[in-house]
């Protein structure tokens, strides 16, 4: 898998409209708290944030 394939695979689909979400921002790990990453759906505006340590969902 190439880096671009890996990057594409990490972007989830929107649970509201099904479109591919785009990276919005990330927060680094702070103490015992995990690093967080947020994705935004440009089609409907839904935003989701998850831990970078969470396993990727299969789509």
mmCIF file of the N, C-alpha and C atoms, coordinates in Angstrom:
data_MODEL
# 
_entry.id   MODEL 
# 
loop_
_atom_site.group_PDB 
_atom_site.id 
_atom_site.type_symbol 
_atom_site.label_atom_id 
_atom_site.label_alt_id 
_atom_site.label_comp_id 
_atom_site.label_asym_id 
_atom_site.label_entity_id 
_atom_site.label_seq_id 
_atom_site.pdbx_PDB_ins_code 
_atom_site.Cartn_x 
_atom_site.Cartn_y 
_atom_site.Cartn_z 
_atom_site.occupancy 
_atom_site.B_iso_or_equiv 
_atom_site.pdbx_formal_charge 
_atom_site.auth_seq_id 
_atom_site.auth_comp_id 
_atom_site.auth_asym_id 
_atom_site.auth_atom_id 
_atom_site.pdbx_PDB_model_num 
ATOM 1   N N  . UNK A 1 1  ? 0.845   -1.181 0.000  1.00 0.00 ? 1  UNK A N  1 
ATOM 2   C CA . UNK A 1 1  ? 0.000   0.000  0.000  1.00 0.00 ? 1  UNK A CA 1 
ATOM 3   C C  . UNK A 1 1  ? 0.886   1.238  0.000  1.00 0.00 ? 1  UNK A C  1 
ATOM 4   N N  . UNK A 1 2  ? 0.590   2.164  -0.872 1.00 0.00 ? 2  UNK A N  1 
ATOM 5   C CA . UNK A 1 2  ? 1.358   3.404  -0.934 1.00 0.00 ? 2  UNK A CA 1 
ATOM 6   C C  . UNK A 1 2  ? 0.857   4.372  0.131  1.00 0.00 ? 2  UNK A C  1 
ATOM 7   N N  . UNK A 1 3  ? 1.670   5.375  0.506  1.00 0.00 ? 3  UNK A N  1 
ATOM 8   C CA . UNK A 1 3  ? 1.223   6.344  1.507  1.00 0.00 ? 3  UNK A CA 1 
ATOM 9   C C  . UNK A 1 3  ? -0.086  7.024  1.129  1.00 0.00 ? 3  UNK A C  1 
ATOM 10  N N  . UNK A 1 4  ? -0.300  7.322  -0.148 1.00 0.00 ? 4  UNK A N  1 
ATOM 11  C CA . UNK A 1 4  ? -1.555  7.967  -0.543 1.00 0.00 ? 4  UNK A CA 1 
ATOM 12  C C  . UNK A 1 4  ? -2.737  7.020  -0.352 1.00 0.00 ? 4  UNK A C  1 
ATOM 13  N N  . UNK A 1 5  ? -2.531  5.717  -0.590 1.00 0.00 ? 5  UNK A N  1 
ATOM 14  C CA . UNK A 1 5  ? -3.591  4.740  -0.350 1.00 0.00 ? 5  UNK A CA 1 
ATOM 15  C C  . UNK A 1 5  ? -3.913  4.678  1.131  1.00 0.00 ? 5  UNK A C  1 
ATOM 16  N N  . UNK A 1 6  ? -2.876  4.699  1.987  1.00 0.00 ? 6  UNK A N  1 
ATOM 17  C CA . UNK A 1 6  ? -3.067  4.639  3.430  1.00 0.00 ? 6  UNK A CA 1 
ATOM 18  C C  . UNK A 1 6  ? -3.832  5.867  3.907  1.00 0.00 ? 6  UNK A C  1 
ATOM 19  N N  . UNK A 1 7  ? -3.472  7.040  3.393  1.00 0.00 ? 7  UNK A N  1 
ATOM 20  C CA . UNK A 1 7  ? -4.144  8.276  3.776  1.00 0.00 ? 7  UNK A CA 1 
ATOM 21  C C  . UNK A 1 7  ? -5.614  8.219  3.376  1.00 0.00 ? 7  UNK A C  1 
ATOM 22  N N  . UNK A 1 8  ? -5.892  7.724  2.185  1.00 0.00 ? 8  UNK A N  1 
ATOM 23  C CA . UNK A 1 8  ? -7.268  7.638  1.707  1.00 0.00 ? 8  UNK A CA 1 
ATOM 24  C C  . UNK A 1 8  ? -8.067  6.656  2.566  1.00 0.00 ? 8  UNK A C  1 
ATOM 25  N N  . UNK A 1 9  ? -7.454  5.550  2.967  1.00 0.00 ? 9  UNK A N  1 
ATOM 26  C CA . UNK A 1 9  ? -8.146  4.539  3.754  1.00 0.00 ? 9  UNK A CA 1 
ATOM 27  C C  . UNK A 1 9  ? -8.483  5.037  5.154  1.00 0.00 ? 9  UNK A C  1 
ATOM 28  N N  . UNK A 1 10 ? -7.740  5.991  5.675  1.00 0.00 ? 10 UNK A N  1 
ATOM 29  C CA . UNK A 1 10 ? -7.979  6.502  7.017  1.00 0.00 ? 10 UNK A CA 1 
ATOM 30  C C  . UNK A 1 10 ? -9.154  7.473  7.076  1.00 0.00 ? 10 UNK A C  1 
ATOM 31  N N  . UNK A 1 11 ? -9.558  8.038  5.959  1.00 0.00 ? 11 UNK A N  1 
ATOM 32  C CA . UNK A 1 11 ? -10.658 8.998  5.964  1.00 0.00 ? 11 UNK A CA 1 
ATOM 33  C C  . UNK A 1 11 ? -11.979 8.240  5.991  1.00 0.00 ? 11 UNK A C  1 
ATOM 34  N N  . UNK A 1 12 ? -12.764 8.426  7.052  1.00 0.00 ? 12 UNK A N  1 
ATOM 35  C CA . UNK A 1 12 ? -14.022 7.679  7.175  1.00 0.00 ? 12 UNK A CA 1 
ATOM 36  C C  . UNK A 1 12 ? -15.103 8.222  6.245  1.00 0.00 ? 12 UNK A C  1 
ATOM 37  N N  . UNK A 1 13 ? -16.142 7.445  6.093  1.00 0.00 ? 13 UNK A N  1 
ATOM 38  C CA . UNK A 1 13 ? -17.336 7.911  5.390  1.00 0.00 ? 13 UNK A CA 1 
ATOM 39  C C  . UNK A 1 13 ? -18.261 8.543  6.415  1.00 0.00 ? 13 UNK A C  1 
ATOM 40  N N  . UNK A 1 14 ? -18.980 9.564  6.010  1.00 0.00 ? 14 UNK A N  1 
ATOM 41  C CA . UNK A 1 14 ? -19.926 10.272 6.870  1.00 0.00 ? 14 UNK A CA 1 
ATOM 42  C C  . UNK A 1 14 ? -21.078 9.336  7.237  1.00 0.00 ? 14 UNK A C  1 
ATOM 43  N N  . UNK A 1 15 ? -21.428 9.277  8.532  1.00 0.00 ? 15 UNK A N  1 
ATOM 44  C CA . UNK A 1 15 ? -22.544 8.441  8.968  1.00 0.00 ? 15 UNK A CA 1 
ATOM 45  C C  . UNK A 1 15 ? -23.889 9.074  8.616  1.00 0.00 ? 15 UNK A C  1 
ATOM 46  N N  . UNK A 1 16 ? -23.894 10.358 8.280  1.00 0.00 ? 16 UNK A N  1 
ATOM 47  C CA . UNK A 1 16 ? -25.133 11.061 7.950  1.00 0.00 ? 16 UNK A CA 1 
ATOM 48  C C  . UNK A 1 16 ? -25.476 10.910 6.467  1.00 0.00 ? 16 UNK A C  1 
ATOM 49  N N  . UNK A 1 17 ? -24.512 11.232 5.579  1.00 0.00 ? 17 UNK A N  1 
ATOM 50  C CA . UNK A 1 17 ? -24.817 11.230 4.139  1.00 0.00 ? 17 UNK A CA 1 
ATOM 51  C C  . UNK A 1 17 ? -24.004 10.220 3.329  1.00 0.00 ? 17 UNK A C  1 
ATOM 52  N N  . UNK A 1 18 ? -22.968 9.620  3.922  1.00 0.00 ? 18 UNK A N  1 
ATOM 53  C CA . UNK A 1 18 ? -22.186 8.600  3.234  1.00 0.00 ? 18 UNK A CA 1 
ATOM 54  C C  . UNK A 1 18 ? -21.006 9.101  2.420  1.00 0.00 ? 18 UNK A C  1 
ATOM 55  N N  . UNK A 1 19 ? -20.808 10.420 2.344  1.00 0.00 ? 19 UNK A N  1 
ATOM 56  C CA . UNK A 1 19 ? -19.686 10.976 1.578  1.00 0.00 ? 19 UNK A CA 1 
ATOM 57  C C  . UNK A 1 19 ? -18.364 10.737 2.314  1.00 0.00 ? 19 UNK A C  1 
ATOM 58  N N  . UNK A 1 20 ? -17.272 10.748 1.571  1.00 0.00 ? 20 UNK A N  1 
ATOM 59  C CA . UNK A 1 20 ? -15.943 10.619 2.171  1.00 0.00 ? 20 UNK A CA 1 
ATOM 60  C C  . UNK A 1 20 ? -15.654 11.898 2.950  1.00 0.00 ? 20 UNK A C  1 
ATOM 61  N N  . UNK A 1 21 ? -15.224 11.762 4.211  1.00 0.00 ? 21 UNK A N  1 
ATOM 62  C CA . UNK A 1 21 ? -14.933 12.926 5.045  1.00 0.00 ? 21 UNK A CA 1 
ATOM 63  C C  . UNK A 1 21 ? -13.501 13.383 4.810  1.00 0.00 ? 21 UNK A C  1 
ATOM 64  N N  . UNK A 1 22 ? -13.227 14.647 5.091  1.00 0.00 ? 22 UNK A N  1 
ATOM 65  C CA . UNK A 1 22 ? -11.896 15.217 4.917  1.00 0.00 ? 22 UNK A CA 1 
ATOM 66  C C  . UNK A 1 22 ? -11.296 15.544 6.272  1.00 0.00 ? 22 UNK A C  1 
ATOM 67  N N  . UNK A 1 23 ? -9.977  15.389 6.363  1.00 0.00 ? 23 UNK A N  1 
ATOM 68  C CA . UNK A 1 23 ? -9.262  15.735 7.583  1.00 0.00 ? 23 UNK A CA 1 
ATOM 69  C C  . UNK A 1 23 ? -9.535  17.195 7.927  1.00 0.00 ? 23 UNK A C  1 
ATOM 70  N N  . UNK A 1 24 ? -9.854  17.460 9.214  1.00 0.00 ? 24 UNK A N  1 
ATOM 71  C CA . UNK A 1 24 ? -10.107 18.834 9.656  1.00 0.00 ? 24 UNK A CA 1 
ATOM 72  C C  . UNK A 1 24 ? -8.972  19.336 10.543 1.00 0.00 ? 24 UNK A C  1 
ATOM 73  N N  . UNK A 1 25 ? -8.642  18.578 11.600 1.00 0.00 ? 25 UNK A N  1 
ATOM 74  C CA . UNK A 1 25 ? -7.552  18.998 12.490 1.00 0.00 ? 25 UNK A CA 1 
ATOM 75  C C  . UNK A 1 25 ? -7.175  17.849 13.419 1.00 0.00 ? 25 UNK A C  1 
ATOM 76  N N  . UNK A 1 26 ? -6.033  18.002 14.084 1.00 0.00 ? 26 UNK A N  1 
ATOM 77  C CA . UNK A 1 26 ? -5.605  16.995 15.052 1.00 0.00 ? 26 UNK A CA 1 
ATOM 78  C C  . UNK A 1 26 ? -5.096  17.677 16.309 1.00 0.00 ? 26 UNK A C  1 
ATOM 79  N N  . UNK A 1 27 ? -5.199  16.961 17.407 1.00 0.00 ? 27 UNK A N  1 
ATOM 80  C CA . UNK A 1 27 ? -4.661  17.403 18.691 1.00 0.00 ? 27 UNK A CA 1 
ATOM 81  C C  . UNK A 1 27 ? -3.650  16.360 19.137 1.00 0.00 ? 27 UNK A C  1 
ATOM 82  N N  . UNK A 1 28 ? -2.454  16.774 19.543 1.00 0.00 ? 28 UNK A N  1 
ATOM 83  C CA . UNK A 1 28 ? -1.433  15.809 19.950 1.00 0.00 ? 28 UNK A CA 1 
ATOM 84  C C  . UNK A 1 28 ? -1.785  15.146 21.280 1.00 0.00 ? 28 UNK A C  1 
ATOM 85  N N  . UNK A 1 29 ? -1.151  14.022 21.523 1.00 0.00 ? 29 UNK A N  1 
ATOM 86  C CA . UNK A 1 29 ? -1.294  13.316 22.795 1.00 0.00 ? 29 UNK A CA 1 
ATOM 87  C C  . UNK A 1 29 ? -0.881  14.266 23.915 1.00 0.00 ? 29 UNK A C  1 
ATOM 88  N N  . UNK A 1 30 ? -1.634  14.266 25.012 1.00 0.00 ? 30 UNK A N  1 
ATOM 89  C CA . UNK A 1 30 ? -1.324  15.117 26.151 1.00 0.00 ? 30 UNK A CA 1 
ATOM 90  C C  . UNK A 1 30 ? -1.415  14.275 27.414 1.00 0.00 ? 30 UNK A C  1 
ATOM 91  N N  . UNK A 1 31 ? -0.265  13.960 27.998 1.00 0.00 ? 31 UNK A N  1 
ATOM 92  C CA . UNK A 1 31 ? -0.244  13.117 29.190 1.00 0.00 ? 31 UNK A CA 1 
ATOM 93  C C  . UNK A 1 31 ? -0.833  11.752 28.886 1.00 0.00 ? 31 UNK A C  1 
ATOM 94  N N  . UNK A 1 32 ? -1.839  11.359 29.685 1.00 0.00 ? 32 UNK A N  1 
ATOM 95  C CA . UNK A 1 32 ? -2.483  10.058 29.503 1.00 0.00 ? 32 UNK A CA 1 
ATOM 96  C C  . UNK A 1 32 ? -3.569  10.094 28.430 1.00 0.00 ? 32 UNK A C  1 
ATOM 97  N N  . UNK A 1 33 ? -3.902  11.277 27.930 1.00 0.00 ? 33 UNK A N  1 
ATOM 98  C CA . UNK A 1 33 ? -4.946  11.410 26.915 1.00 0.00 ? 33 UNK A CA 1 
ATOM 99  C C  . UNK A 1 33 ? -4.389  11.084 25.531 1.00 0.00 ? 33 UNK A C  1 
ATOM 100 N N  . UNK A 1 34 ? -5.155  10.351 24.726 1.00 0.00 ? 34 UNK A N  1 
ATOM 101 C CA . UNK A 1 34 ? -4.671  9.984  23.393 1.00 0.00 ? 34 UNK A CA 1 
ATOM 102 C C  . UNK A 1 34 ? -4.706  11.164 22.427 1.00 0.00 ? 34 UNK A C  1 
ATOM 103 N N  . UNK A 1 35 ? -3.951  11.050 21.358 1.00 0.00 ? 35 UNK A N  1 
ATOM 104 C CA . UNK A 1 35 ? -4.015  12.034 20.274 1.00 0.00 ? 35 UNK A CA 1 
ATOM 105 C C  . UNK A 1 35 ? -5.388  11.911 19.618 1.00 0.00 ? 35 UNK A C  1 
ATOM 106 N N  . UNK A 1 36 ? -5.950  13.041 19.206 1.00 0.00 ? 36 UNK A N  1 
ATOM 107 C CA . UNK A 1 36 ? -7.272  13.053 18.579 1.00 0.00 ? 36 UNK A CA 1 
ATOM 108 C C  . UNK A 1 36 ? -7.178  13.588 17.161 1.00 0.00 ? 36 UNK A C  1 
ATOM 109 N N  . UNK A 1 37 ? -8.064  13.112 16.315 1.00 0.00 ? 37 UNK A N  1 
ATOM 110 C CA . UNK A 1 37 ? -8.131  13.592 14.938 1.00 0.00 ? 37 UNK A CA 1 
ATOM 111 C C  . UNK A 1 37 ? -9.605  13.832 14.591 1.00 0.00 ? 37 UNK A C  1 
ATOM 112 N N  . UNK A 1 38 ? -9.875  14.944 13.903 1.00 0.00 ? 38 UNK A N  1 
ATOM 113 C CA . UNK A 1 38 ? -11.241 15.295 13.509 1.00 0.00 ? 38 UNK A CA 1 
ATOM 114 C C  . UNK A 1 38 ? -11.368 15.278 11.993 1.00 0.00 ? 38 UNK A C  1 
ATOM 115 N N  . UNK A 1 39 ? -12.530 14.826 11.522 1.00 0.00 ? 39 UNK A N  1 
ATOM 116 C CA . UNK A 1 39 ? -12.856 14.810 10.104 1.00 0.00 ? 39 UNK A CA 1 
ATOM 117 C C  . UNK A 1 39 ? -14.169 15.549 9.906  1.00 0.00 ? 39 UNK A C  1 
ATOM 118 N N  . UNK A 1 40 ? -14.286 16.250 8.777  1.00 0.00 ? 40 UNK A N  1 
ATOM 119 C CA . UNK A 1 40 ? -15.494 17.005 8.463  1.00 0.00 ? 40 UNK A CA 1 
ATOM 120 C C  . UNK A 1 40 ? -16.041 16.565 7.113  1.00 0.00 ? 40 UNK A C  1 
ATOM 121 N N  . UNK A 1 41 ? -17.351 16.439 7.051  1.00 0.00 ? 41 UNK A N  1 
ATOM 122 C CA . UNK A 1 41 ? -18.014 16.138 5.787  1.00 0.00 ? 41 UNK A CA 1 
ATOM 123 C C  . UNK A 1 41 ? -18.324 17.452 5.096  1.00 0.00 ? 41 UNK A C  1 
ATOM 124 N N  . UNK A 1 42 ? -17.734 17.673 3.940  1.00 0.00 ? 42 UNK A N  1 
ATOM 125 C CA . UNK A 1 42 ? -17.962 18.912 3.195  1.00 0.00 ? 42 UNK A CA 1 
ATOM 126 C C  . UNK A 1 42 ? -19.364 18.952 2.592  1.00 0.00 ? 42 UNK A C  1 
ATOM 127 N N  . UNK A 1 43 ? -19.982 17.791 2.406  1.00 0.00 ? 43 UNK A N  1 
ATOM 128 C CA . UNK A 1 43 ? -21.317 17.754 1.813  1.00 0.00 ? 43 UNK A CA 1 
ATOM 129 C C  . UNK A 1 43 ? -22.389 18.205 2.812  1.00 0.00 ? 43 UNK A C  1 
ATOM 130 N N  . UNK A 1 44 ? -22.387 17.652 4.043  1.00 0.00 ? 44 UNK A N  1 
ATOM 131 C CA . UNK A 1 44 ? -23.469 17.957 4.988  1.00 0.00 ? 44 UNK A CA 1 
ATOM 132 C C  . UNK A 1 44 ? -23.008 18.697 6.241  1.00 0.00 ? 44 UNK A C  1 
ATOM 133 N N  . UNK A 1 45 ? -21.686 18.821 6.455  1.00 0.00 ? 45 UNK A N  1 
ATOM 134 C CA . UNK A 1 45 ? -21.172 19.567 7.590  1.00 0.00 ? 45 UNK A CA 1 
ATOM 135 C C  . UNK A 1 45 ? -20.978 18.764 8.863  1.00 0.00 ? 45 UNK A C  1 
ATOM 136 N N  . UNK A 1 46 ? -21.284 17.462 8.845  1.00 0.00 ? 46 UNK A N  1 
ATOM 137 C CA . UNK A 1 46 ? -21.095 16.618 10.029 1.00 0.00 ? 46 UNK A CA 1 
ATOM 138 C C  . UNK A 1 46 ? -19.605 16.519 10.362 1.00 0.00 ? 46 UNK A C  1 
ATOM 139 N N  . UNK A 1 47 ? -19.277 16.594 11.656 1.00 0.00 ? 47 UNK A N  1 
ATOM 140 C CA . UNK A 1 47 ? -17.893 16.492 12.119 1.00 0.00 ? 47 UNK A CA 1 
ATOM 141 C C  . UNK A 1 47 ? -17.800 15.331 13.097 1.00 0.00 ? 47 UNK A C  1 
ATOM 142 N N  . UNK A 1 48 ? -16.736 14.548 12.983 1.00 0.00 ? 48 UNK A N  1 
ATOM 143 C CA . UNK A 1 48 ? -16.493 13.468 13.924 1.00 0.00 ? 48 UNK A CA 1 
ATOM 144 C C  . UNK A 1 48 ? -15.056 13.558 14.416 1.00 0.00 ? 48 UNK A C  1 
ATOM 145 N N  . UNK A 1 49 ? -14.853 13.248 15.689 1.00 0.00 ? 49 UNK A N  1 
ATOM 146 C CA . UNK A 1 49 ? -13.522 13.251 16.292 1.00 0.00 ? 49 UNK A CA 1 
ATOM 147 C C  . UNK A 1 49 ? -13.289 11.895 16.924 1.00 0.00 ? 49 UNK A C  1 
ATOM 148 N N  . UNK A 1 50 ? -12.102 11.350 16.712 1.00 0.00 ? 50 UNK A N  1 
ATOM 149 C CA . UNK A 1 50 ? -11.784 10.051 17.304 1.00 0.00 ? 50 UNK A CA 1 
ATOM 150 C C  . UNK A 1 50 ? -10.324 10.008 17.714 1.00 0.00 ? 50 UNK A C  1 
ATOM 151 N N  . UNK A 1 51 ? -10.015 9.056  18.552 1.00 0.00 ? 51 UNK A N  1 
ATOM 152 C CA . UNK A 1 51 ? -8.644  8.830  18.981 1.00 0.00 ? 51 UNK A CA 1 
ATOM 153 C C  . UNK A 1 51 ? -7.856  8.253  17.818 1.00 0.00 ? 51 UNK A C  1 
ATOM 154 N N  . UNK A 1 52 ? -6.618  8.683  17.653 1.00 0.00 ? 52 UNK A N  1 
ATOM 155 C CA . UNK A 1 52 ? -5.776  8.100  16.598 1.00 0.00 ? 52 UNK A CA 1 
ATOM 156 C C  . UNK A 1 52 ? -5.452  6.649  16.910 1.00 0.00 ? 52 UNK A C  1 
ATOM 157 N N  . UNK A 1 53 ? -5.615  6.249  18.179 1.00 0.00 ? 53 UNK A N  1 
ATOM 158 C CA . UNK A 1 53 ? -5.329  4.878  18.580 1.00 0.00 ? 53 UNK A CA 1 
ATOM 159 C C  . UNK A 1 53 ? -6.486  3.927  18.289 1.00 0.00 ? 53 UNK A C  1 
ATOM 160 N N  . UNK A 1 54 ? -7.682  4.460  17.963 1.00 0.00 ? 54 UNK A N  1 
ATOM 161 C CA . UNK A 1 54 ? -8.830  3.608  17.672 1.00 0.00 ? 54 UNK A CA 1 
ATOM 162 C C  . UNK A 1 54 ? -8.569  2.808  16.409 1.00 0.00 ? 54 UNK A C  1 
ATOM 163 N N  . UNK A 1 55 ? -9.006  1.547  16.411 1.00 0.00 ? 55 UNK A N  1 
ATOM 164 C CA . UNK A 1 55 ? -8.856  0.768  15.172 1.00 0.00 ? 55 UNK A CA 1 
ATOM 165 C C  . UNK A 1 55 ? -9.723  1.360  14.077 1.00 0.00 ? 55 UNK A C  1 
ATOM 166 N N  . UNK A 1 56 ? -9.266  1.244  12.844 1.00 0.00 ? 56 UNK A N  1 
ATOM 167 C CA . UNK A 1 56 ? -10.010 1.778  11.702 1.00 0.00 ? 56 UNK A CA 1 
ATOM 168 C C  . UNK A 1 56 ? -11.203 0.881  11.427 1.00 0.00 ? 56 UNK A C  1 
ATOM 169 N N  . UNK A 1 57 ? -12.346 1.486  11.109 1.00 0.00 ? 57 UNK A N  1 
ATOM 170 C CA . UNK A 1 57 ? -13.531 0.724  10.754 1.00 0.00 ? 57 UNK A CA 1 
ATOM 171 C C  . UNK A 1 57 ? -13.422 0.288  9.305  1.00 0.00 ? 57 UNK A C  1 
ATOM 172 N N  . UNK A 1 58 ? -13.869 -0.922 9.035  1.00 0.00 ? 58 UNK A N  1 
ATOM 173 C CA . UNK A 1 58 ? -13.882 -1.407 7.653  1.00 0.00 ? 58 UNK A CA 1 
ATOM 174 C C  . UNK A 1 58 ? -15.080 -0.815 6.950  1.00 0.00 ? 58 UNK A C  1 
ATOM 175 N N  . UNK A 1 59 ? -14.873 -0.424 5.695  1.00 0.00 ? 59 UNK A N  1 
ATOM 176 C CA . UNK A 1 59 ? -15.958 0.193  4.924  1.00 0.00 ? 59 UNK A CA 1 
ATOM 177 C C  . UNK A 1 59 ? -16.252 -0.605 3.691  1.00 0.00 ? 59 UNK A C  1 
# 
